[in-house]
Amino acid sequence: MVDVLHVPAFKDNYIWLIRGTAPNKVAVVDPGDAEPVLAFCATHGLEPGAILCTHHHHDHVGGIEDLHARFRLPVYGPTAERIPACSHPVSGDDVVDLPGLGLMFRVLAVPGHTRGHIAYYGHGLLFCGDTLFSAGCGRLFEGTAEQMHSSLGKLLALPPDTAVYCAHEYTADGLRFAAAVEPQNSDVRAHQRQVATWRAMNRPSLPSTIGLERRINPFLRCDQPDVRAAATRIAGQPLDSEASVFAVIRRWKDGFRG
């Protein structure tokens, strides 16, 4: 049984701790800050056993060197990006095997947010960094709309019950935009109510699932008539592909203040 614990960091980041068969060791995903990880582990009798990094942004890598120095951890990160203390650069379709922790993940290449962004998939769990958010996706800082659309397609193809561990608490904001794109989507409205309840209790809105995201995430619904119609209205011209629909709604979201 794999257990996933969350460590809040900064304003809205989550650092995920994955516990497999080793009762007191965890794999740490995207530690942008070492201090909350160290404090959480001390409180719960845990010790970092490996670091999995999805991309090079500071809020995902800022704590790696401190954790590596203290525990001499193996650090896995994307081959195409500069990751501090990275001892195991990995690319799409590589396998991350952590026998001491009882964990194994397949690496997915998901460029778009950054040039070399990767995700880790295994045990029915997806750790996707800033590629996929609940009801949203990452901004295109280094990649193209076509790349991101293709990357999201890889994630959409995973089993519907895959648990989705995004790196930020952006769900409420994503749902406001999803409601603007598809005002008649009852799944979006229902999940807005659920997320509001969770957040009022200071509970994370994550993990999501691939099945849920298929119903509520406009960036995964570019094949749906209502999403295409909304994108066409914003673009003011016909759109000839799902990738072009995605590009329009991504630009729309960049300036959305609803």
N, C-alpha and C positions, 0 to 999 in steps of 0.2 A: 504493500500500500504506500503510495507516494503522497506526501503531505506538502502543501504549499503555504507558507506563512508570508505575511506582508509587513514591510517596514516602511512607514511614511517618511518621505524626505523632501526638503525644500518646500515649495508651496503645494505641489500637487503630484509629485513623483511617488511611485511605488518601487521599492527594491524588493524583489521576490527571493525568498529563501526556500530551496527545495530540499526536503528531507526524504531520503529513500529508505534503504534497509539499515543504514548506520543510525543508531538512535540519537547520537549527539552531534552528527556532522551534517552540514548543509552545503549545497551549491548556491552561490550568491549571484543573482542576475542583475547586471547593470548597476553596480554600486557607485552612484554619483557622489556619495559622501560616506566615509568610513565610520564616522562617529555613531550614527543611529544603528548601524549594523552591529558594531561592537557592544553598544548598550543593550540592544535586544538580545544578542547572543549571551551576554553575561547574565541577564535576567532569567533566561530560559534554559541555561545550561547547555548551550550549543557552541559549536566551533566551525568556522568556515573551512570547507574542504576543497573548494574549487570556485573559480569565477567564470561566468559565462557572460560575454559582452556582445551586444547586438550592433553597436555603431559607436562612432568616435566622439559624439557630442559630450561636452564637459559634465552635464548633469547625469551622464551614464557611466563615465569613466573616472570622475574626480577622486573617488576613494580607492581605486585599484592599487596604486603604489603603496599606500599605507597598509592595506590589508595584506598585500603580497609580502611586504617587508616583515610584518609581524608573524605571518603563518607560513611563508614560503609556498604559496599556493600555485598550482597550475592555473594559467590564465588563457582562456580561449576567446578568440575574437576574429573578426573578418580579415582575411588575407589582404584585401584591397584597401584597408584603412590602417592608420597608425594608432594602435591601442597601447597604452602604457603597460610595460612589463609583460607583454603578450608572449607567452612561451609556446602556445599552440595555435598558430594561425590556421583558420579553417575556411573552406569555401562550400558552395552549394553541393549537396549530396555527400559530404563528408559525414562521418559518424563520430560523435563525442561519447566515449566510453569511460565511465567513472566507476569502476568495479568496487572501489573502496566505499562508495556511497550507494551502490546498488542502483545507479542511474545510467541511462543511455539515451542519447538524442540524435536525431538526424538534422543536419544543417540545411536550411532552405535559403537560397539566394533571393533576396527581396529588395532590390535596389529601387530608388525613387526618392525617399526622404534624404538619404545620403547615397553616395556612389556605390559603396560596398556593403550596405546594410544586409544583415542576415537575421534569421529567426531560428529557434530551436524547437523541434517537435519530437515528442516521445511520451510514452505512458498516458496517451490521450490528452496531453497538455501542449499548449502552444505559447511560447514566450517570444513575442513579436516586436518588442521595443516600441518604436514610433512609426512602424509601418501601418498597423491596424489599430484603431481605437474603437471602443464600443460606440456605434453610431457615427464613426468618423474614420479618418486616416491622417497620416502625417503630411505636413507641408512638403512641397517639392523644393528643397534647398539645393540639391545637387543633381537630381535626376530629372527625367522627363515625365510628362503625363502618361505617355505610352508605357514607359518602364513601370511606373507605379500601378497602372491598370493591370499589366501583366503579373506583377508581383501579388496584387490582391487576388487575382484569379487563381494563383497557386494556393493561397490560403483558403479561398472559397471552396476548393476541391477537397479539402480535408473533411473527415467525417463530421456530420452535424453535431455530435455530442462532444466534439473537441472543446476542452475548456480553454478560453482565450485570456491570457494574462498580458494585458497591455501595460505600458510603463507610466501612464498618467491617469489621473482622475478627471477625465474630460467628458464623461458620459452625459451629464445634464446639458452641457453646451452642445454636444453633438446631436442630442435629441431635439433641441430647439431648432437646429438647422434642418434635421430630418423632417420635422413637422412642417417647415416652410416648403420643402421640396414636395412632400406628399401629405397634404393636409387631411386627406381621407384615410390615411393608413392607421387603422385601429390598433395595430401592434405597437406602433410608435407611441400613441397616446397612453396605452396601458403601461408601457415600460416607463414613460415619464412619471406616472403616478408611483410606480414601484420604486424607482430611483430616488424620488423626492422623499419617500418614507425611509429608505436606507440612509440617505445622507443626513436626514434630521436626527437619526440615531448615531451619526458618526461612523456608519458602516461603509466599507468600500462598495462600489457598484460592480466590482469585478470579483471573480472572473465572469466573463460572458461566455457564450458558446458560438460556434460557427453557425449552428442552426438559428439561433436568435438573431445574429448579425445578418443572415440572409433575409430576415423579415423586416429589420429596422434600419439597416445601414444603407443610405442612398448610394454610397460609393461602391457597394456590392450589388446594386440593383439597377445598373445602367441598362439592363435589358428589359426593364419594366416600362410599360407604356406611359405611366404617370411620371416617372423620372425623366424619360426621354422628352415628354411634352414640356415639363418644367424647364429642362435645359434648353430646348428649342426656343421657348419663349424668352429666356434670358439672352440667348445668343442672337435672336432676331433673324435666324436663318435655319434652314434644314441642316440636320446633323447626320452624317453618313455612316457612323460606326459607334459602337459602344465606347471605344477609346475617346472619341470626340465628345460624347456625352459626359464621360468622366472628366475630361479637361475643362469643360464649361462649369460643371458643378464644383470642381476643385477651386477654380478662380472665384466663383460665387462665394464659396465658403471663406476664402481668404479675406473678403471684405464684408462678411456678414456680421451684422450688429443686432440681430433680432433677439 
